[in-house]
């Protein structure tokens, strides 16, 4: 069974210093398949992504595109 969970990591940026960012971990059964970090500094946004990915049973093949669509929607 495929499922997604929130992950939290601490990063360092030369200009901004240390910061916390959130990402997505993909599991197949209980094994980690893929970890994508540093998607957003907003925990609530990452939680919403994880919830959506699980509700929609997102295929691992679609993961990169789904994250890219999220980032594009931010219009930074």
Backbone as JSON Lines, residues from 0, in Angstrom:
{"i":0,"aa":"X","n":[0.83,-1.18,0.0],"ca":[0.0,0.0,0.0],"c":[0.89,1.25,0.0]}
{"i":1,"aa":"X","n":[0.55,2.19,-0.84],"ca":[1.26,3.46,-0.94],"c":[0.61,4.47,0.01]}
{"i":2,"aa":"X","n":[1.43,5.19,0.74],"ca":[0.91,6.31,1.51],"c":[2.01,7.35,1.69]}
{"i":3,"aa":"X","n":[1.58,8.55,2.02],"ca":[2.46,9.7,2.15],"c":[2.4,10.24,3.57]}
{"i":4,"aa":"X","n":[3.54,10.74,4.05],"ca":[3.6,11.35,5.37],"c":[4.4,12.65,5.28]}
{"i":5,"aa":"X","n":[4.13,13.52,6.21],"ca":[4.84,14.79,6.34],"c":[6.24,14.52,6.88]}
{"i":6,"aa":"X","n":[7.23,15.24,6.37],"ca":[8.55,15.2,6.99],"c":[8.99,16.63,7.29]}
{"i":7,"aa":"X","n":[9.83,16.75,8.28],"ca":[10.36,18.06,8.7],"c":[11.88,17.96,8.72]}
{"i":8,"aa":"X","n":[12.52,18.95,8.14],"ca":[13.97,18.97,8.13],"c":[14.46,20.38,8.44]}
{"i":9,"aa":"X","n":[15.67,20.45,8.94],"ca":[16.31,21.74,9.21],"c":[17.39,21.95,8.15]}
{"i":10,"aa":"X","n":[17.37,23.12,7.54],"ca":[18.31,23.46,6.49],"c":[19.07,24.72,6.88]}
{"i":11,"aa":"X","n":[20.15,24.99,6.17],"ca":[20.91,26.21,6.39],"c":[21.08,26.92,5.06]}
{"i":12,"aa":"X","n":[20.8,28.21,5.06],"ca":[20.96,29.06,3.88],"c":[21.97,30.15,4.25]}
{"i":13,"aa":"X","n":[22.92,30.4,3.37],"ca":[23.96,31.4,3.66],"c":[23.39,32.76,4.04]}
{"i":14,"aa":"X","n":[22.34,33.17,3.37],"ca":[21.77,34.49,3.59],"c":[20.79,34.53,4.76]}
{"i":15,"aa":"X","n":[19.97,33.46,4.91],"ca":[18.89,33.47,5.9],"c":[19.21,32.69,7.17]}
{"i":16,"aa":"X","n":[20.25,31.9,7.14],"ca":[20.6,31.09,8.3],"c":[19.8,29.79,8.35]}
{"i":17,"aa":"X","n":[19.61,29.29,9.55],"ca":[18.92,28.02,9.75],"c":[17.41,28.21,9.62]}
{"i":18,"aa":"X","n":[16.75,27.27,8.96],"ca":[15.3,27.33,8.84],"c":[14.71,25.92,8.79]}
{"i":19,"aa":"X","n":[13.46,25.81,9.15],"ca":[12.73,24.56,9.13],"c":[11.88,24.54,7.87]}
{"i":20,"aa":"X","n":[11.89,23.4,7.19],"ca":[11.07,23.25,6.0],"c":[10.42,21.87,6.03]}
{"i":21,"aa":"X","n":[9.33,21.75,5.29],"ca":[8.54,20.53,5.3],"c":[8.48,19.92,3.91]}
{"i":22,"aa":"X","n":[8.35,18.61,3.91],"ca":[8.28,17.88,2.65],"c":[7.39,16.66,2.79]}
{"i":23,"aa":"X","n":[7.58,15.74,1.87],"ca":[6.73,14.56,1.78],"c":[7.62,13.31,1.73]}
{"i":24,"aa":"X","n":[7.23,12.31,2.5],"ca":[7.89,11.01,2.43],"c":[6.89,10.01,1.86]}
{"i":25,"aa":"X","n":[7.33,9.28,0.86],"ca":[6.51,8.26,0.2],"c":[6.87,6.89,0.77]}
{"i":26,"aa":"X","n":[5.86,6.16,1.19],"ca":[6.04,4.8,1.71],"c":[5.31,3.8,0.84]}
{"i":27,"aa":"X","n":[5.92,2.66,0.67],"ca":[5.22,1.5,0.1],"c":[5.22,0.46,1.21]}
{"i":28,"aa":"X","n":[4.03,0.12,1.66],"ca":[3.86,-0.67,2.87],"c":[4.54,0.12,4.0]}
{"i":29,"aa":"X","n":[5.54,-0.43,4.65],"ca":[6.21,0.31,5.73],"c":[7.6,0.78,5.34]}
{"i":30,"aa":"X","n":[7.97,0.59,4.09],"ca":[9.31,0.95,3.63],"c":[9.32,2.33,2.97]}
{"i":31,"aa":"X","n":[10.32,3.12,3.32],"ca":[10.49,4.43,2.68],"c":[10.94,4.21,1.25]}
{"i":32,"aa":"X","n":[10.21,4.81,0.32],"ca":[10.54,4.72,-1.1],"c":[11.25,5.99,-1.54]}
{"i":33,"aa":"X","n":[10.78,7.12,-1.03],"ca":[11.33,8.39,-1.49],"c":[11.07,9.48,-0.44]}
{"i":34,"aa":"X","n":[12.04,10.36,-0.28],"ca":[11.9,11.5,0.6],"c":[12.15,12.76,-0.23]}
{"i":35,"aa":"X","n":[11.18,13.65,-0.21],"ca":[11.34,14.94,-0.87],"c":[11.2,16.0,0.21]}
{"i":36,"aa":"X","n":[12.26,16.72,0.43],"ca":[12.27,17.74,1.47],"c":[12.27,19.14,0.9]}
{"i":37,"aa":"X","n":[12.15,20.09,1.8],"ca":[12.26,21.51,1.47],"c":[11.26,21.95,0.4]}
{"i":38,"aa":"X","n":[10.02,21.5,0.55],"ca":[8.96,21.92,-0.38],"c":[8.4,23.27,0.06]}
{"i":39,"aa":"X","n":[8.17,23.41,1.37],"ca":[7.56,24.64,1.87],"c":[7.93,24.86,3.34]}
{"i":40,"aa":"X","n":[8.09,26.11,3.74],"ca":[8.31,26.38,5.17],"c":[7.0,26.41,5.96]}
{"i":41,"aa":"X","n":[5.89,26.29,5.26],"ca":[4.56,26.34,5.89],"c":[4.07,24.92,6.19]}
{"i":42,"aa":"X","n":[4.07,24.56,7.46],"ca":[3.66,23.22,7.86],"c":[2.24,22.9,7.4]}
{"i":43,"aa":"X","n":[1.34,23.86,7.51],"ca":[-0.06,23.62,7.13],"c":[-0.18,23.31,5.63]}
{"i":44,"aa":"X","n":[0.65,23.92,4.82],"ca":[0.62,23.65,3.37],"c":[1.09,22.23,3.09]}
{"i":45,"aa":"X","n":[2.16,21.82,3.75],"ca":[2.67,20.46,3.56],"c":[1.67,19.42,4.08]}
{"i":46,"aa":"X","n":[1.02,19.72,5.2],"ca":[0.0,18.81,5.72],"c":[-1.15,18.66,4.74]}
{"i":47,"aa":"X","n":[-1.55,19.77,4.12],"ca":[-2.63,19.72,3.13],"c":[-2.23,18.9,1.91]}
{"i":48,"aa":"X","n":[-0.98,19.04,1.47],"ca":[-0.5,18.25,0.34],"c":[-0.54,16.76,0.67]}
{"i":49,"aa":"X","n":[-0.02,16.41,1.83],"ca":[0.01,15.0,2.24],"c":[-1.42,14.44,2.32]}
{"i":50,"aa":"X","n":[-2.3,15.21,2.9],"ca":[-3.7,14.78,3.01],"c":[-4.31,14.56,1.62]}
{"i":51,"aa":"X","n":[-4.08,15.49,0.71],"ca":[-4.6,15.37,-0.65],"c":[-4.0,14.16,-1.36]}
{"i":52,"aa":"X","n":[-2.69,13.99,-1.26],"ca":[-2.03,12.85,-1.92],"c":[-2.6,11.53,-1.43]}
{"i":53,"aa":"X","n":[-2.86,11.42,-0.13],"ca":[-3.42,10.19,0.42],"c":[-4.88,10.01,0.02]}
{"i":54,"aa":"X","n":[-5.67,11.08,0.06],"ca":[-7.09,10.99,-0.3],"c":[-7.26,10.56,-1.76]}
{"i":55,"aa":"X","n":[-6.4,11.11,-2.61],"ca":[-6.5,10.83,-4.04],"c":[-5.7,9.59,-4.46]}
{"i":56,"aa":"X","n":[-5.06,8.94,-3.49],"ca":[-4.21,7.78,-3.77],"c":[-3.25,8.09,-4.92]}
{"i":57,"aa":"X","n":[-2.53,9.2,-4.76],"ca":[-1.62,9.67,-5.79],"c":[-0.59,8.6,-6.12]}
{"i":58,"aa":"X","n":[-0.45,8.33,-7.41],"ca":[0.56,7.38,-7.88],"c":[1.94,7.99,-7.67]}
{"i":59,"aa":"X","n":[2.91,7.19,-7.25],"ca":[4.27,7.7,-7.1],"c":[4.82,8.32,-8.39]}
{"i":60,"aa":"X","n":[4.35,7.85,-9.5],"ca":[4.78,8.39,-10.8],"c":[4.36,9.84,-10.95]}
{"i":61,"aa":"X","n":[3.28,10.23,-10.29],"ca":[2.74,11.58,-10.39],"c":[3.28,12.53,-9.32]}
{"i":62,"aa":"X","n":[4.09,12.03,-8.41],"ca":[4.51,12.84,-7.26],"c":[5.26,14.1,-7.66]}
{"i":63,"aa":"X","n":[6.25,13.99,-8.51],"ca":[7.02,15.17,-8.92],"c":[6.13,16.23,-9.56]}
{"i":64,"aa":"X","n":[5.25,15.79,-10.44],"ca":[4.36,16.73,-11.13],"c":[3.4,17.39,-10.15]}
{"i":65,"aa":"X","n":[2.9,16.63,-9.19],"ca":[1.97,17.2,-8.21],"c":[2.66,18.26,-7.35]}
{"i":66,"aa":"X","n":[3.89,18.0,-6.96],"ca":[4.65,18.99,-6.18],"c":[4.97,20.2,-7.04]}
{"i":67,"aa":"X","n":[5.35,19.97,-8.28],"ca":[5.61,21.08,-9.2],"c":[4.36,21.95,-9.37]}
{"i":68,"aa":"X","n":[3.21,21.32,-9.54],"ca":[1.95,22.07,-9.67],"c":[1.7,22.91,-8.42]}
{"i":69,"aa":"X","n":[1.97,22.35,-7.25],"ca":[1.8,23.1,-6.01],"c":[2.72,24.33,-6.01]}
{"i":70,"aa":"X","n":[3.98,24.13,-6.33],"ca":[4.93,25.25,-6.33],"c":[4.56,26.32,-7.34]}
{"i":71,"aa":"X","n":[4.08,25.91,-8.51],"ca":[3.66,26.87,-9.52],"c":[2.45,27.66,-9.01]}
{"i":72,"aa":"X","n":[1.57,26.99,-8.27],"ca":[0.36,27.67,-7.77],"c":[0.69,28.78,-6.78]}
{"i":73,"aa":"X","n":[1.88,28.73,-6.2],"ca":[2.28,29.76,-5.24],"c":[2.59,31.08,-5.95]}
{"i":74,"aa":"X","n":[2.96,31.0,-7.22],"ca":[3.24,32.18,-8.03],"c":[4.25,33.1,-7.36]}
{"i":75,"aa":"X","n":[5.38,32.51,-7.0],"ca":[6.43,33.28,-6.3],"c":[7.19,34.11,-7.3]}
